[in-house]
Amino acid sequence: MKNAYLTSHFPFISIVLFSLSFSIFTSRVLINYLENIGLYMGMTEFFSEQGILLTLLFLLWLFFFMLFSALKLIADTINELSLLFFSKDVEGSELQSLRGGTWIFLWGGLLSLGVSFQLSLLVLSFLVTCFVYFIFFVYQVSPSLSYIAVAGMVFFHLFFWFTFLLAVAYALLRLYNSVIASLPV
């Protein structure tokens, strides 16, 4: 007997693993930065080193957990929207076939824990996991799509994520420029 909900917790575990990996790396960077500017020694007078590390790790984990949860929500919405636009499936059987893709993110999350010491490997593991899932997504839904619909769906995803990342980069650049302009230099 196979339960359809056996892997339903994998997305949550994957988000926890990726969040933990990024928070481990970021906490190391922040502690090194605090040591370099001389604040860390003052902090250890009030809190233990383990307390500082665990508090920093928890707060960063919470930040990355919210970030990856929001990205998952956006990605799920875009996936289903692309199926709405390009698929002929009206019963939702394609969504059921995509449940196996949660294993990809689970293995990617486990891999990210192993490479959490280097940012380039950590980001690469996340991007490769997303790319492999995208290939899995296109492969799973392609039998019910024409070649033009597959191309349209791929273009739709690429266009959305490019526009989304460009908008985020633009907003961050505007924020950075406004902060720099407000400094009395």
Backbone hydrogen bonds in HBPLUS format (Angstrom, degrees):
<---DONOR---> <-ACCEPTOR-->    atom                        ^
c    i                          cat <-CA-CA->   ^        H-A-AA   ^      H-
h    n   atom  resd res      DA  || num        DHA   H-A  angle D-A-AA Bond
n    s   type  num  typ     dist DA aas  dist angle  dist       angle   num
A0006-LEU N   A0003-ASN O   3.35 MM   3  5.50 161.5  2.39 113.1 112.3     1
A0008-SER N   A0005-TYR O   3.25 MM   3  5.07 167.7  2.27 105.9 107.4     2
A0010-PHE N   A0007-THR O   3.21 MM   3  5.48 162.5  2.24 110.5 115.8     3
A0013-ILE N   A0009-HIS O   3.10 MM   4  6.40 163.3  2.13 154.9 159.8     4
A0014-SER N   A0010-PHE O   2.83 MM   4  5.97 158.8  1.87 154.3 160.4     5
A0015-ILE N   A0011-PRO O   2.97 MM   4  6.19 157.8  2.02 147.5 152.8     6
A0016-VAL N   A0012-PHE O   2.97 MM   4  6.24 156.9  2.03 148.3 155.0     7
A0017-LEU N   A0013-ILE O   2.88 MM   4  6.13 157.6  1.93 150.4 156.2     8
A0018-PHE N   A0014-SER O   2.92 MM   4  6.14 172.4  1.93 156.4 158.1     9
A0019-SER N   A0015-ILE O   2.91 MM   4  5.91 158.2  1.96 144.6 151.6    10
A0020-LEU N   A0016-VAL O   2.90 MM   4  6.01 155.2  1.96 144.5 151.4    11
A0021-SER N   A0017-LEU O   2.95 MM   4  6.18 158.9  2.00 149.7 155.3    12
A0022-PHE N   A0018-PHE O   3.03 MM   4  6.25 171.0  2.04 154.4 155.9    13
A0023-SER N   A0019-SER O   2.90 MM   4  5.98 152.1  1.97 144.9 153.5    14
A0024-ILE N   A0020-LEU O   2.89 MM   4  6.00 150.6  1.98 147.2 154.3    15
A0025-PHE N   A0021-SER O   3.19 MM   4  6.46 166.5  2.21 150.6 153.3    16
A0026-THR N   A0022-PHE O   2.96 MM   4  6.08 167.6  1.97 147.6 151.6    17
A0027-SER N   A0023-SER O   2.86 MM   4  5.82 154.5  1.92 142.0 148.9    18
A0028-ARG N   A0024-ILE O   3.21 MM   4  6.41 153.6  2.28 143.7 149.8    19
A0029-VAL N   A0025-PHE O   3.12 MM   4  6.45 157.7  2.17 149.4 155.5    20
A0030-LEU N   A0026-THR O   2.86 MM   4  6.09 162.9  1.89 152.8 157.4    21
A0031-ILE N   A0027-SER O   2.93 MM   4  6.03 157.9  1.98 145.8 151.6    22
A0032-ASN N   A0028-ARG O   3.03 MM   4  6.20 160.7  2.07 146.4 151.8    23
A0033-TYR N   A0029-VAL O   2.93 MM   4  6.16 152.7  2.00 146.1 154.2    24
A0034-LEU N   A0030-LEU O   2.83 MM   4  6.05 160.2  1.87 149.5 154.7    25
A0035-GLU N   A0031-ILE O   2.93 MM   4  6.13 149.0  2.02 145.5 153.9    26
A0036-ASN N   A0032-ASN O   2.96 MM   4  6.16 153.2  2.03 144.1 151.4    27
A0037-ILE N   A0033-TYR O   3.07 MM   4  6.35 151.5  2.15 152.0 158.4    28
A0039-LEU N   A0034-LEU O   2.98 MM   5  5.23 130.3  2.23 156.4 160.6    29
A0040-TYR N   A0034-LEU O   3.16 MM   6  5.05 157.8  2.21 116.5 114.0    30
A0038-GLY N   A0035-GLU O   3.24 MM   3  5.06 149.6  2.33  95.3 104.2    31
A0043-MET N   A0039-LEU O   3.00 MM   4  6.28 145.7  2.12 147.8 158.2    32
A0044-THR N   A0040-TYR O   3.00 MM   4  6.29 144.5  2.13 146.6 155.5    33
A0045-GLU N   A0042-GLY O   3.33 MM   3  5.44 150.8  2.42  98.1 106.4    34
A0046-PHE N   A0043-MET O   3.12 MM   3  5.58 146.0  2.24 109.1 117.7    35
A0047-PHE N   A0043-MET O   2.97 MM   4  6.14 156.7  2.02 154.0 161.6    36
A0052-ILE N   A0048-SER O   2.95 MM   4  6.26 157.3  2.00 153.1 158.5    37
A0053-LEU N   A0049-GLU O   2.95 MM   4  6.12 165.6  1.97 148.0 152.4    38
A0054-LEU N   A0050-GLN O   2.84 MM   4  5.94 165.8  1.86 148.8 153.0    39
A0055-THR N   A0051-GLY O   2.95 MM   4  5.95 158.3  2.00 142.4 148.9    40
A0056-LEU N   A0052-ILE O   2.92 MM   4  5.99 166.7  1.93 151.1 155.4    41
A0057-LEU N   A0053-LEU O   2.81 MM   4  5.88 158.2  1.85 146.8 154.0    42
A0058-PHE N   A0054-LEU O   2.87 MM   4  5.97 157.8  1.92 143.2 149.0    43
A0059-LEU N   A0055-THR O   2.97 MM   4  6.17 168.3  1.98 153.2 156.1    44
A0060-LEU N   A0056-LEU O   2.96 MM   4  6.07 162.6  1.99 150.3 155.4    45
A0061-TRP N   A0057-LEU O   2.84 MM   4  5.92 153.9  1.91 144.0 152.2    46
A0062-LEU N   A0058-PHE O   2.88 MM   4  6.10 155.7  1.94 148.7 155.1    47
A0063-PHE N   A0059-LEU O   3.02 MM   4  6.27 155.5  2.09 142.9 149.4    48
A0064-PHE N   A0060-LEU O   2.90 MM   4  6.16 172.1  1.91 157.6 158.6    49
A0065-PHE N   A0061-TRP O   2.77 MM   4  5.83 148.7  1.86 145.1 154.9    50
A0066-MET N   A0062-LEU O   3.02 MM   4  6.21 158.1  2.07 146.5 151.0    51
A0067-LEU N   A0063-PHE O   2.98 MM   4  6.27 155.6  2.04 147.2 154.7    52
A0068-PHE N   A0064-PHE O   2.85 MM   4  6.01 173.0  1.86 154.7 155.7    53
A0069-SER N   A0065-PHE O   2.92 MM   4  5.95 149.3  2.02 141.7 150.9    54
A0070-ALA N   A0066-MET O   2.99 MM   4  6.10 156.0  2.04 143.2 149.2    55
A0071-LEU N   A0067-LEU O   2.97 MM   4  6.26 155.9  2.03 147.0 154.2    56
A0072-LYS N   A0068-PHE O   2.88 MM   4  6.03 149.5  1.97 141.1 149.2    57
A0073-LEU N   A0069-SER O   2.97 MM   4  6.20 155.9  2.03 145.4 151.7    58
A0074-ILE N   A0070-ALA O   2.97 MM   4  6.22 160.2  2.01 149.8 154.9    59
A0075-ALA N   A0071-LEU O   2.84 MM   4  5.99 160.5  1.88 145.7 151.8    60
A0076-ASP N   A0072-LYS O   2.85 MM   4  5.99 163.8  1.87 152.0 156.0    61
A0077-THR N   A0073-LEU O   3.06 MM   4  6.19 156.3  2.12 142.8 149.4    62
A0078-ILE N   A0074-ILE O   2.91 MM   4  6.16 158.9  1.96 151.8 157.5    63
A0079-ASN N   A0075-ALA O   2.84 MM   4  6.03 158.0  1.89 150.6 157.0    64
A0080-GLU N   A0076-ASP O   3.01 MM   4  6.18 168.0  2.02 149.5 152.3    65
A0081-LEU N   A0077-THR O   2.85 MM   4  5.94 148.8  1.94 143.4 153.3    66
A0082-SER N   A0078-ILE O   2.86 MM   4  5.99 155.1  1.93 145.6 151.7    67
A0083-LEU N   A0079-ASN O   3.02 MM   4  6.32 148.0  2.13 142.3 151.4    68
A0084-LEU N   A0080-GLU O   2.90 MM   4  6.13 147.5  2.00 140.1 149.2    69
A0085-PHE N   A0081-LEU O   2.99 MM   4  6.28 154.4  2.05 148.1 154.0    70
A0086-PHE N   A0082-SER O   2.93 MM   4  5.95 159.0  1.98 148.1 153.6    71
A0087-SER N   A0083-LEU O   2.91 MM   4  4.87 152.1  1.99 128.2 134.5    72
A0097-SER N   A0093-SER O   3.17 MM   4  6.52 146.7  2.28 141.0 149.7    73
A0098-LEU N   A0095-LEU O   3.26 MM   3  5.18 141.7  2.41  93.8 104.5    74
A0099-ARG N   A0096-GLN O   3.32 MM   3  5.63 163.7  2.35 107.5 112.4    75
A0101-GLY N   A0098-LEU O   3.00 MM   3  5.60 158.5  2.05 117.2 123.9    76
A0102-THR N   A0099-ARG O   3.19 MM   3  5.92 170.6  2.19 119.0 121.9    77
A0103-TRP N   A0100-GLY O   3.26 MM   3  6.01 159.1  2.30 116.5 120.9    78
A0104-ILE N   A0101-GLY O   3.07 MM   3  5.33 132.7  2.30 102.2 113.8    79
A0106-LEU N   A0102-THR O   3.03 MM   4  6.27 149.5  2.12 143.8 153.1    80
A0107-TRP N   A0103-TRP O   2.96 MM   4  6.17 167.1  1.98 155.0 156.5    81
A0108-GLY N   A0104-ILE O   2.93 MM   4  6.11 151.4  2.01 142.7 151.8    82
A0109-GLY N   A0105-PHE O   2.83 MM   4  5.93 149.2  1.92 141.8 149.3    83
A0110-LEU N   A0106-LEU O   3.04 MM   4  6.34 154.1  2.11 146.1 152.9    84
A0111-LEU N   A0107-TRP O   2.92 MM   4  6.13 155.0  1.98 144.8 152.0    85
A0112-SER N   A0108-GLY O   2.90 MM   4  6.10 148.1  2.00 141.7 150.5    86
A0113-LEU N   A0109-GLY O   3.28 MM   4  6.59 140.6  2.44 139.6 148.1    87
A0114-GLY N   A0111-LEU O   3.01 MM   3  5.25 124.4  2.33 101.3 115.3    88
A0115-VAL N   A0111-LEU O   3.25 MM   4  6.62 132.9  2.48 143.3 156.1    89
A0115-VAL N   A0112-SER O   3.27 MM   3  5.16 134.8  2.49  92.5 104.2    90
A0118-GLN N   A0115-VAL O   3.37 MM   3  6.20 173.7  2.37 124.5 125.6    91
A0122-LEU N   A0118-GLN O   3.00 MM   4  6.19 152.4  2.08 150.2 159.0    92
A0123-VAL N   A0119-LEU O   2.86 MM   4  6.04 170.5  1.87 161.7 162.4    93
A0124-LEU N   A0120-SER O   2.91 MM   4  5.93 153.7  1.98 139.0 147.5    94
A0125-SER N   A0121-LEU O   2.85 MM   4  5.98 151.4  1.93 140.8 147.8    95
A0126-PHE N   A0122-LEU O   3.14 MM   4  6.43 154.3  2.21 143.7 150.2    96
A0127-LEU N   A0123-VAL O   2.88 MM   4  6.13 167.0  1.90 155.5 159.1    97
A0128-VAL N   A0124-LEU O   2.83 MM   4  5.89 162.1  1.86 151.0 156.1    98
A0129-THR N   A0125-SER O   3.03 MM   4  6.02 154.0  2.10 137.1 144.5    99
A0130-CYS N   A0126-PHE O   2.97 MM   4  6.25 158.8  2.01 148.8 154.5   100
A0131-PHE N   A0127-LEU O   2.88 MM   4  6.09 156.4  1.94 146.5 153.4   101
A0132-VAL N   A0128-VAL O   2.84 MM   4  6.01 163.4  1.87 152.4 156.5   102
A0133-TYR N   A0129-THR O   2.97 MM   4  6.16 157.3  2.02 146.4 152.8   103
A0134-PHE N   A0130-CYS O   2.93 MM   4  6.14 150.5  2.02 142.6 151.1   104
A0135-ILE N   A0131-PHE O   2.95 MM   4  6.27 155.9  2.01 150.8 156.6   105
A0136-PHE N   A0132-VAL O   2.92 MM   4  6.17 158.3  1.97 146.3 152.8   106
A0137-PHE N   A0133-TYR O   2.74 MM   4  5.98 155.5  1.80 150.3 157.4   107
A0138-VAL N   A0134-PHE O   2.94 MM   4  6.20 166.3  1.96 152.6 154.9   108
A0139-TYR N   A0135-ILE O   2.91 MM   4  6.05 159.6  1.95 149.0 155.4   109
A0140-GLN N   A0136-PHE O   2.88 MM   4  6.03 155.7  1.94 150.1 156.3   110
A0141-VAL N   A0137-PHE O   3.12 MM   4  6.31 156.4  2.18 150.7 156.1   111
A0142-SER N   A0138-VAL O   2.95 MM   4  5.72 129.9  2.20 142.6 153.7   112
A0144-SER N   A0141-VAL O   3.33 MM   3  6.06 146.5  2.45 118.1 125.0   113
A0145-LEU N   A0142-SER O   3.07 MM   3  5.01 167.2  2.08 112.0 114.4   114
A0150-VAL N   A0146-SER O   2.93 MM   4  6.24 154.8  1.99 152.7 159.5   115
A0151-ALA N   A0147-TYR O   3.01 MM   4  6.22 163.9  2.04 146.2 150.6   116
A0152-GLY N   A0148-ILE O   2.82 MM   4  6.01 154.0  1.89 143.7 151.8   117
A0153-MET N   A0149-ALA O   2.82 MM   4  5.99 152.9  1.90 144.6 151.7   118
A0154-VAL N   A0150-VAL O   2.93 MM   4  6.16 164.1  1.95 153.0 157.1   119
A0155-PHE N   A0151-ALA O   2.91 MM   4  6.05 164.8  1.93 149.0 153.8   120
A0156-PHE N   A0152-GLY O   2.82 MM   4  5.93 151.7  1.90 142.3 150.7   121
A0157-HIS N   A0153-MET O   2.97 MM   4  6.25 160.7  2.01 151.5 155.1   122
A0158-LEU N   A0154-VAL O   2.93 MM   4  6.16 170.9  1.94 155.9 158.8   123
A0159-PHE N   A0155-PHE O   2.79 MM   4  5.84 162.3  1.82 150.7 156.2   124
A0160-PHE N   A0156-PHE O   2.95 MM   4  6.08 161.4  1.98 145.4 150.7   125
A0161-TRP N   A0157-HIS O   2.98 MM   4  6.17 179.4  1.98 160.2 160.0   126
A0162-PHE N   A0158-LEU O   2.96 MM   4  5.93 157.7  2.01 145.9 152.8   127
A0163-THR N   A0159-PHE O   2.95 MM   4  6.00 163.1  1.98 146.9 152.0   128
A0164-PHE N   A0160-PHE O   2.78 MM   4  5.96 158.9  1.83 153.4 160.3   129
A0165-LEU N   A0161-TRP O   2.94 MM   4  6.01 170.3  1.95 147.5 150.0   130
A0166-LEU N   A0162-PHE O   2.93 MM   4  6.01 154.4  2.00 144.7 152.6   131
A0167-ALA N   A0163-THR O   2.90 MM   4  6.04 153.6  1.97 146.2 153.0   132
A0168-VAL N   A0164-PHE O   3.00 MM   4  6.27 157.1  2.05 150.1 156.3   133
A0169-ALA N   A0165-LEU O   2.91 MM   4  6.06 162.1  1.95 146.9 152.2   134
A0170-TYR N   A0166-LEU O   2.90 MM   4  6.04 155.1  1.97 143.6 150.8   135
A0171-ALA N   A0167-ALA O   2.95 MM   4  6.13 158.8  2.00 145.2 150.8   136
A0172-LEU N   A0168-VAL O   2.93 MM   4  6.16 159.1  1.97 150.4 156.1   137
A0173-LEU N   A0169-ALA O   2.90 MM   4  6.06 154.2  1.97 145.9 153.3   138
A0174-ARG N   A0170-TYR O   2.90 MM   4  6.13 157.7  1.95 149.9 155.8   139
A0175-LEU N   A0171-ALA O   2.97 MM   4  6.15 157.2  2.02 145.4 151.7   140
A0176-TYR N   A0172-LEU O   2.88 MM   4  6.05 160.5  1.92 147.4 152.9   141
A0177-ASN N   A0173-LEU O   2.90 MM   4  6.07 164.0  1.92 149.3 153.7   142
A0178-SER N   A0174-ARG O   2.96 MM   4  6.15 153.5  2.03 145.6 152.6   143
A0179-VAL N   A0175-LEU O   3.00 MM   4  6.23 152.9  2.07 147.9 155.1   144
A0180-ILE N   A0176-TYR O   2.93 MM   4  6.17 166.1  1.95 155.9 159.6   145
A0181-ALA N   A0177-ASN O   2.89 MM   4  5.97 155.0  1.96 143.4 150.7   146
A0182-SER N   A0178-SER O   3.11 MM   4  6.15 135.0  2.32 133.9 144.1   147
A0182-SER N   A0179-VAL O   3.22 MM   3  5.21 131.1  2.47  94.4 107.1   148
A0183-LEU N   A0180-ILE O   3.31 MM   3  5.43 154.9  2.38 101.9 109.1   149
A0185-VAL N   A0183-LEU O   2.97 MM   2  5.73 121.5  2.32 112.2  95.7   150
